[in-house]
């Protein structure tokens, strides 16, 4: 059993600088004080402190904190009676903060007659954990009568959490006292933001380093794509713990060096959940999904149990590889584990089934999920949109809003895609305006691409160009690609040349730009233009991405390329195609010669079209799969007009459902009809 690599995409990464926002069970925190410990934040940094939380030296007699005294944060409930039990109150505050209930923590804080520095630090930590509360945190910090190093470190972490790098550096430079955690906060913050030169400068100047320091630097270089620098520093590190080793595994996997990642993994005496997740996702990224599944089974048998990140990574790999059987295996494991009710895993399963072409199973899962967040709704809406079930997608969007779930920008990408695939131009324009006016969501490049494609494919090319010129940011490649694709449909050479010129100015080696322009020239029988495009491609050393299709048969992924001469079953595939060609012609099929860019005789064009990758895959599926079983094919390029027409005819004469996923959507062919309604 094996899974071939068809394309590489970033499947999943496990961030090493997750102290800013992470779940404790699957992320690594470099900064210990950024999370509230079991007792109090000060004991986390200074374990030598006595267990008594209150001593004469750290008790601060303070009048009740006034919420109106230049401090804008207000609690939602009435105040509690005043209390003198500092130890109990501090524990309550810590408990509330760890649960994310800042309001309740503040009510306890305000009821306290006596507050210690621990009290203030706990509340400050609560604000520091909430993005966007930096102003409130700073006002609270300025009110601490006698701030200690933990107070300063917590405020510093708050600046970093809000990505205010310059303010963090200024605050760090002004700190009257610094400990190792202070330096680690700055180094981790710089590293997380890709500022490795600044991180290294602090690293070299740091008076005392600990393992956290080395981990932050090694992981920072990995995250920045500087594997060699990470390896050099890793060799210098006095202690090579699980975090640093996991970072190196990540670096090897991202660079495609699976063997070295495996070697490092084998040598590790201790492995965390993140280590296992990194290896599994790395296998999938590198097209070795079956190895990822094997390692997942080993993980299940070890003391480390899979979490939602593990399963989501596996399922995303199944989606990108279109490995339905592997995805079903993961689903079986989910059903046997406590994670079967996990919302993240459930959403990943919905996405996997949608992207593998089994929309009905995705919908069943959606209905069965007891809890759904906006990501879950987005997955189902996008699934419907991608399969051309546009009306269902829009009805689901209305249902989502009726249940009080606020759509985000990704929701509207799915909604606009649904309008695009169905040609609902007016609806698309309305939703685009609603997104901005009703939900205050600024359009992102993906929204504009949907709108340009929607307008362009509907023949409104001038409106599409006008939208591009009025954008509030510089147009990007995909916009001109969408416009160029619309020009191919409507054979508009003038706009095509405009789109191609702008696309190739942004990316001179973009093969799709040349090919799309050549398509428009070919459709107009402008063979001199095709020749000029090809000459330009040669001069710029542009390599056209070859068209290929793949399908899963018996847990083996079979790949087919146009004009394939390597597949072991090629002889029987060609015989099947010849037989199909005769039946198709009897059924009225006529090759769409405009789909061939070659300036050759019509008979030769027809032969070249017959050997397109998806036709080879369909013939193979008809040979290998039992009657009645749907044929699921996946393609790296957009389906051409001739293959689309031929697949419709084959679905009728063979009485077989054929499902094809290209780069933009799914096509469900059945009884001579396609779900796209010939609009794609």
JOVEN-V602661 format. One record per residue. PHI is phi as a letter, one per 40 degrees, with the letter a starting at -180 (* if undefined). PSI is psi in radians with two decimals (none if undefined). OMEGA is omega in whole degrees, -180 to 180 (none if undefined). Layout:
((PHI/PSI/OMEGA) (PHI/PSI/OMEGA))
This chain:
((*/2.39/179) (a/2.77/175) (b/2.10/-178) (c/2.68/176) (c/2.09/179) (b/-0.61/178) (a/2.72/179) (b/2.30/175) (b/2.72/178) (c/1.94/-176) (c/-0.92/-177) (a/2.48/174) (b/2.68/-180) (b/1.81/-173) (c/2.43/179) (c/-0.15/179) (b/1.01/-172) (c/0.28/179) (c/-0.26/-179) (c/-0.63/178) (a/1.89/-178) (a/2.82/171) (c/2.34/-176) (d/-0.46/-173) (c/-0.23/-178) (b/0.22/180) (b/2.80/180) (b/2.30/177) (b/2.12/178) (c/-0.40/-173) (b/1.83/-170) (c/-0.55/-174) (c/-0.06/-179) (c/-0.18/173) (b/2.48/-177) (c/2.18/180) (c/3.12/-176) (c/-0.62/-177) (b/-1.08/179) (a/2.78/-176) (c/-0.53/-177) (c/-0.67/-179) (c/-0.38/178) (c/-0.69/-178) (c/-0.68/-176) (b/1.42/-179) (c/-0.22/-179) (c/-0.14/179) (c/2.60/178) (c/2.74/-177) (c/-0.44/178) (c/2.20/-176) (c/-0.30/-177) (b/2.20/174) (b/2.82/-177) (d/-0.50/-175) (c/-0.33/-178) (b/0.16/175) (c/2.31/179) (b/2.03/176) (c/2.17/-172) (a/2.38/174) (c/2.82/-176) (d/2.36/-178) (c/2.20/-179) (c/2.16/-180) (c/-0.33/-178) (c/-0.03/-179) (c/1.26/-180) (f/0.55/178) (b/1.81/-166) (c/-0.24/-175) (c/2.21/-179) (b/2.45/174) (c/2.80/-174) (c/-0.20/-173) (b/3.00/-180) (c/2.77/-178) (c/2.72/178) (c/2.80/174) (c/2.60/-180) (c/2.55/-177) (b/2.65/178) (b/-0.09/-176) (c/1.57/-174) (c/-0.79/-177) (d/-0.86/-179) (c/-0.74/-179) (c/-0.74/178) (c/-0.72/179) (c/-0.67/178) (c/-0.79/180) (d/-0.83/180) (d/-0.75/-180) (c/-0.79/180) (c/-0.74/-179) (c/-0.75/-180) (c/-0.46/178) (c/-0.04/179) (g/0.23/-178) (c/1.41/-176) (c/-0.60/180) (d/-0.84/-180) (c/-0.68/178) (c/-0.72/-180) (c/-0.62/179) (c/-0.74/177) (c/-0.78/-180) (d/-0.77/-177) (c/-0.39/-178) (c/-0.15/-174) (c/2.20/175) (c/-0.65/-179) (b/2.29/-180) (b/2.42/174) (c/2.98/177) (c/-0.51/177) (c/-0.70/178) (d/-0.90/-179) (c/-0.76/-178) (c/-0.63/180) (c/-0.80/178) (c/-0.71/178) (c/-0.72/178) (c/-0.61/177) (c/-0.76/177) (c/-0.65/-177) (c/-0.42/-179) (c/-0.17/-178) (b/1.90/179) (d/2.43/177) (g/-0.03/-178) (b/0.52/-175) (c/-0.64/-180) (c/-0.77/178) (c/-0.69/179) (c/-0.75/-179) (c/-0.68/178) (c/-0.68/178) (c/-0.75/179) (d/-0.74/-179) (c/-0.31/180) (c/-0.18/-179) (c/2.10/-176) (d/-0.79/-178) (b/1.37/-179) (c/2.47/176) (b/-3.02/-176) (c/-0.55/178) (c/-0.66/177) (d/-0.83/-180) (c/-0.75/-179) (c/-0.68/-179) (c/-0.73/178) (c/-0.68/178) (c/-0.76/178) (c/-0.58/178) (c/-0.75/176) (d/-0.78/-180) (c/-0.69/-180) (d/-0.57/180) (c/0.25/174) (f/0.53/176) (c/1.43/-172) (c/-0.79/-177) (c/-0.74/178) (c/-0.64/177) (c/-0.80/-178) (c/-0.72/179) (c/-0.75/-179) (c/-0.75/179) (d/-0.79/-179) (c/-0.50/-177) (c/-0.09/-178) (c/2.23/-179) (c/-0.44/179) (a/2.43/-180) (b/2.50/172) (b/-3.05/-176) (c/-0.57/179) (c/-0.60/179) (c/-0.85/180) (c/-0.73/-180) (c/-0.62/178) (c/-0.83/-179) (c/-0.80/-179) (c/-0.77/179) (c/-0.70/179) (c/-0.80/177) (c/-0.79/-178) (c/-0.74/-179) (c/-0.57/-179) (c/0.22/175) (g/0.24/-179) (c/1.21/-173) (c/-0.48/177) (c/-0.76/179) (c/-0.68/178) (c/-0.75/-179) (c/-0.63/178) (c/-0.80/178) (c/-0.68/-180) (d/-0.77/-179) (c/-0.51/-178) (c/-0.22/-175) (c/2.22/-176) (c/-0.70/-180) (b/2.27/179) (b/2.65/172) (b/-3.05/-176) (c/-0.61/179) (c/-0.69/180) (c/-0.87/-179) (c/-0.70/178) (d/-0.79/-178) (c/-0.73/-179) (c/-0.82/-180) (c/-0.84/-180) (c/-0.61/179) (c/-0.79/178) (c/-0.68/178) (c/-0.83/-179) (c/-0.51/-180) (c/0.01/179) (g/0.25/-179) (b/1.25/-175) (c/-0.68/-179) (c/-0.76/178) (c/-0.68/178) (c/-0.73/-179) (c/-0.69/179) (c/-0.78/-180) (c/-0.63/179) (c/-0.67/178) (c/-0.60/-179) (c/-0.47/-172) (d/2.26/-180) (c/-0.55/178) (b/2.18/-179) (b/1.49/-176) (c/-3.05/-175) (c/-0.59/-178) (c/-0.85/180) (c/-0.74/180) (c/-0.68/178) (c/-0.65/177) (c/-0.74/179) (c/-0.69/176) (d/-0.77/178) (d/-0.80/-180) (c/-0.77/179) (c/-0.78/-179) (c/-0.74/-179) (c/-0.49/179) (c/0.00/178) (g/0.11/-179) (c/1.30/-175) (c/-0.65/-177) (c/-0.76/180) (c/-0.60/176) (c/-0.74/178) (c/-0.72/180) (c/-0.82/179) (c/-0.72/-180) (c/-0.75/-180) (c/-0.62/-177) (c/-0.26/-176) (c/2.10/177) (c/-0.51/178) (b/2.35/179) (b/2.30/177) (c/3.05/176) (d/-0.66/179) (c/-0.63/178) (c/-0.87/179) (c/-0.77/180) (c/-0.69/180) (c/-0.76/179) (c/-0.79/-178) (c/-0.85/180) (c/-0.59/178) (c/-0.73/176) (d/-0.79/-177) (c/-0.74/177) (d/-0.62/-176) (c/0.34/173) (g/0.31/-179) (b/1.05/-176) (c/-0.62/-179) (c/-0.68/176) (c/-0.64/177) (c/-0.70/179) (c/-0.70/179) (c/-0.76/180) (c/-0.62/177) (d/-0.72/179) (c/-0.68/176) (c/-0.69/179) (c/-0.71/-180) (c/-0.51/-180) (c/-0.14/-178) (c/-3.12/179) (c/-0.37/179) (c/2.16/-178) (b/2.60/-179) (c/2.59/174) (b/-3.01/-176) (c/-0.55/179) (c/-0.70/179) (d/-0.91/-175) (c/-0.66/178) (c/-0.68/178) (c/-0.81/178) (c/-0.78/-177) (c/-0.62/177) (c/-0.65/176) (c/-0.74/177) (c/-0.66/179) (c/-0.84/-176) (c/-0.54/177) (c/-0.09/-177) (f/0.67/-179) (c/1.47/-174) (c/-0.76/-177) (c/-0.68/177) (c/-0.70/178) (c/-0.68/178) (c/-0.60/176) (c/-0.79/179) (c/-0.71/179) (d/-0.72/178) (c/-0.72/177) (c/-0.69/180) (c/-0.77/-177) (c/-0.42/-180) (c/-0.01/-176) (b/2.88/177) (c/-0.19/-177) (c/0.06/-176) (c/-0.30/177) (b/0.02/-178) (c/2.27/-175) (c/-0.67/180) (c/-0.78/180) (c/-0.73/178) (d/-0.73/179) (c/-0.69/178) (c/-0.64/177) (c/-0.73/177) (d/-0.81/180) (c/-0.71/-179) (c/-0.85/-179) (c/-0.66/178) (c/-0.81/-176) (c/-0.33/176) (c/0.06/173) (g/0.22/-179) (b/1.31/-174) (c/-0.59/-179) (c/-0.65/178) (c/-0.61/176) (c/-0.74/-179) (c/-0.69/177) (c/-0.78/179) (c/-0.73/180) (d/-0.77/-180) (c/-0.58/-176) (c/-0.34/-176) (c/2.15/-178) (c/-0.55/179) (b/2.44/180) (b/2.31/173) (b/-3.06/-176) (c/-0.55/179) (c/-0.67/178) (c/-0.83/178) (c/-0.72/179) (d/-0.74/-178) (c/-0.73/-178) (c/-0.70/177) (c/-0.79/179) (c/-0.64/178) (c/-0.84/177) (c/-0.76/-179) (c/-0.78/-177) (c/-0.50/179) (c/0.07/178) (g/0.15/177) (c/1.13/-170) (c/-0.72/-180) (c/-0.71/178) (c/-0.67/179) (c/-0.76/-178) (c/-0.62/176) (c/-0.68/179) (c/-0.64/177) (c/-0.74/177) (c/-0.70/179) (c/-0.71/179) (d/-0.79/-180) (c/-0.64/-179) (c/-0.43/178) (c/0.08/176) (g/0.22/179) (c/2.12/-176) (c/2.15/179) (c/2.64/175) (b/-3.00/-175) (c/-0.53/179) (c/-0.62/177) (d/-0.79/-176) (c/-0.42/172) (c/-0.78/178) (c/-0.75/-179) (c/-0.81/180) (c/-0.60/176) (c/-0.69/178) (c/-0.79/177) (c/-0.69/-179) (c/-0.84/-176) (c/-0.38/180) (b/-0.12/-179) (g/0.43/179) (c/1.34/-173) (c/-0.88/-177) (c/-0.73/177) (c/-0.75/-180) (c/-0.76/179) (c/-0.73/180) (c/-0.79/-180) (c/-0.66/179) (c/-0.70/179) (c/-0.71/178) (d/-0.74/-179) (d/-0.72/-177) (c/-0.76/-174) (c/-0.73/-175) (c/-0.57/-174) (b/0.00/177) (f/0.64/178) (c/2.10/179) (c/2.33/-179) (c/2.37/176) (b/2.98/-180) (d/-0.67/-180) (c/-0.65/179) (c/-0.78/180) (c/-0.67/179) (c/-0.76/177) (d/-0.77/-177) (c/-0.72/178) (c/-0.73/178) (c/-0.72/180) (c/-0.87/-180) (c/-0.77/-176) (c/-0.82/-178) (c/-0.39/176) (c/0.04/178) (g/0.02/-179) (c/1.10/-174) (c/-0.66/179) (c/-0.70/178) (c/-0.62/179) (c/-0.77/178) (c/-0.72/-180) (c/-0.71/179) (c/-0.70/179) (c/-0.74/-177) (c/-0.38/-178) (c/0.04/-179) (c/2.64/-178) (c/0.07/174) (a/2.95/-176) (c/2.35/179) (d/2.60/-179) (b/3.07/-172) (c/-0.79/-175) (c/-0.51/177) (c/-0.87/-180) (c/-0.52/175) (c/-0.75/178) (c/-0.73/179) (c/-0.70/180) (c/-0.68/177) (c/-0.67/178) (c/-0.62/179) (c/-0.57/177) (c/-0.72/-180) (c/-0.78/-174) (c/0.05/175) (f/0.74/179) (c/1.75/-174) (c/-0.64/-177) (c/-0.89/-180) (c/-0.58/179) (c/-0.76/180) (c/-0.64/176) (c/-0.82/-178) (c/-0.78/-179) (c/-0.71/180) (d/-0.80/-179) (c/-0.69/180) (c/-0.82/-176) (c/-0.36/173) (c/-0.66/179) (c/-0.63/-178) (a/1.56/-174) (c/-0.37/-178) (b/0.30/180) (c/1.85/-176) (c/-0.63/-177) (c/-0.64/179) (c/-0.80/178) (c/-0.78/-176) (c/-0.76/-180) (c/-0.73/179) (c/-0.73/177) (c/-0.63/177) (c/-0.76/180) (c/-0.78/177) (d/-0.77/-178) (c/-0.70/180) (c/-0.46/178) (c/0.15/-176) (f/0.53/179) (c/1.31/-173) (c/-0.43/176) (c/-0.68/177) (c/-0.72/178) (c/-0.75/-180) (c/-0.68/179) (c/-0.73/179) (c/-0.80/-179) (c/-0.67/178) (c/-0.72/179) (c/-0.69/178) (c/-0.73/-179) (c/-0.74/-179) (c/-0.63/-179) (c/0.11/179) (f/0.77/179) (c/2.26/-180) (b/2.11/180) (c/2.34/177) (c/2.07/-179) (c/2.47/178) (c/2.31/175) (a/2.76/178) (b/2.74/177) (a/2.76/178) (a/2.77/-178) (b/2.16/177) (b/2.04/179) (f/0.72/179) (g/0.29/173) (b/2.30/178) (c/2.08/178) (b/2.29/-178) (b/2.47/-179) (b/2.36/177) (b/2.65/179) (d/2.26/-177) (g/0.47/-176) (d/2.35/176) (b/0.23/-174) (b/-0.42/-175) (c/2.35/-176) (c/-0.40/-180) (b/0.39/-173) (c/-0.67/-178) (c/-0.82/180) (c/-0.53/177) (c/-0.79/179) (c/-0.66/178) (c/-0.73/179) (c/-0.69/180) (c/-0.69/178) (c/-0.71/178) (c/-0.75/178) (c/-0.68/-179) (d/-0.74/179) (c/-0.82/-179) (c/-0.66/-179) (c/-0.72/180) (c/-0.65/177) (c/-0.61/-179) (c/-0.02/176) (h/0.12/180) (c/2.32/175) (b/2.17/-179) (d/2.40/177) (c/1.60/-173) (c/-0.31/178) (c/-0.30/-180) (c/-0.12/178) (b/2.26/-179) (c/0.03/-175) (c/2.33/179) (c/1.26/-178) (b/3.10/-179) (c/2.70/-176) (c/-0.66/-179) (c/-0.69/179) (c/-0.63/176) (c/-0.78/-179) (c/-0.67/179) (c/-0.71/178) (c/-0.68/178) (c/-0.65/-179) (c/-0.45/-178) (c/0.29/175) (c/2.63/-169) (d/-0.68/-178) (c/-0.51/177) (c/-0.66/176) (c/-0.73/-180) (c/-0.72/180) (c/-0.79/180) (c/-0.73/179) (c/-0.72/179) (c/-0.70/179) (c/-0.56/180) (c/-0.77/-169) (c/-0.52/-175) (c/2.50/-179) (c/2.67/180) (d/2.46/179) (g/-0.35/179) (c/2.24/179) (c/2.52/176) (c/2.13/-178) (b/2.08/-176) (b/2.49/-180) (b/2.43/-172) (b/2.53/-177) (c/-0.15/178) (b/3.03/177) (c/2.48/179) (c/2.30/180) (c/2.85/-177) (c/-0.69/-178) (c/-0.77/179) (c/-0.62/178) (c/-0.83/180) (c/-0.74/-179) (c/-0.70/-179) (c/-0.63/176) (d/-0.80/-178) (c/-0.76/-179) (c/-0.70/-180) (c/-0.53/-180) (c/-0.84/-175) (c/-0.43/179) (c/-0.06/-179) (f/0.89/-175) (b/2.35/174) (c/2.28/-180) (b/2.17/-178) (b/2.14/-177) (b/2.20/173) (b/2.09/174) (b/-2.81/-174) (c/-0.26/-175) (b/-0.49/-173) (a/3.10/172) (c/2.52/172) (b/2.12/177) (b/1.88/-180) (c/2.22/180) (a/2.27/178) (f/0.67/175) (g/0.16/-178) (b/2.55/176) (b/2.50/-179) (c/-0.37/-179) (c/-0.17/-178) (g/0.51/-178) (g/0.46/177) (b/1.72/-179) (a/none/none))
